Amino acid sequence: MAGSTIYDVAAAASVSIKSVSRVLNGEPNVSEALKAKVGKAVEELGYRRSLSARGLAGSSSSVIAALVDAGMTIEHWRSGSGNDYLSRLELGVLMELRQVDYHLMVEMVDYASPTLSRDLAALLSSIRPEGVLLTPPNSDLTVVLDVLDASGVAYARLGAEHELDRGTLVSMDERQAARDMTEHLIALGHRRIGFIGGPAVYSASRLRLEGFMAAMQTHGLEVPDDCLAEGDFTFAAGVAGVKRLLGAERAPTAIFGACDDMALGAIQGAVAVGLRVPDDLSVAGFDDSPSAMFSNPTLTTIRQPVAEMAAAAVQRLTPPLRARLSQEDQTAAVVVPYRLVARASTAAPPPG
């Protein structure tokens, strides 16, 4: 039951509120039978205690919750590559919230979970946030938006593409950024350019591919199927992707990875087969993660303004911050500028 209270748990378990409280607080001298009854009621109702009730938050309305993709977050942790997107998101939010004594809570959401609606409703009931920040792919999940609308909590959506009349929208121009990077490679003299794309569940994957294809089409350049590789935003996908692309009938002289991790994987894969970057093969990415600045060679990439987008979103979710904005800025969609950063991994193609 969405929004269940301790009273609902007590009624379902046919015990007193005090008994439920003793079980939930782990007090001594509680029988196993009582624990079982209360535990069953808690599970069936999807009940979660509020942060304020547990004394874990400064107040019941001073929390901003950020919902991030569980699968990608866990994958980055297991691979040891870290999660620069999450780090920058947190920084952007915290720099704003520290001004007004609000707090950030990050929750991982499994968008494929069959109990997503129930779990999210229970989470909102538990933490009672002032606002919710949605990151892709949660930004475009109707089930998530429906739960948030039903709860009445304000929410902001990063990089949303569908149902744009719902919530506060904050984005960058993914398509144009990818087009600019492709134009950069073309301006260097490249005519055979490969692309390593991201997972379909992210709208950014499609938009970046569309930007790449649009630039190639504008210049009358063909993109055969063997110049496109599927990826999943991981380093390993970049290694596998460059192997596929270099096996093309006419191997590309440049490769554009839809994220930095895949671009860096492409560099390693190219070096492993004896190619020099950028002398034999240029490689570009998308993100401007710390790895891009310290790789060898340093990586040409698009600087994705994650911290700035997160800051703009939380400004519109937090009443004291929102009051500082003009009336128009409080309601208008926000498009944050990106930047192409040219570094050492791209150069003119080799002769021939």
Helices and strands as residue ranges (DSSP letters): H 6-13, H 17-24, H 32-45, H 51-54, E 63-69, H 70-79, H 84-97, E 103-109, H 116-127, E 131-134, G 138-140, H 142-151, E 154-158, E 168-171, H 174-187, E 193-196, H 203-218, G 225-227, E 228-229, H 235-246, E 254-257, H 260-272, E 282-284, H 290-294, E 301-303, H 306-317, H 319-322, H 327-331, E 334-335, E 339-341
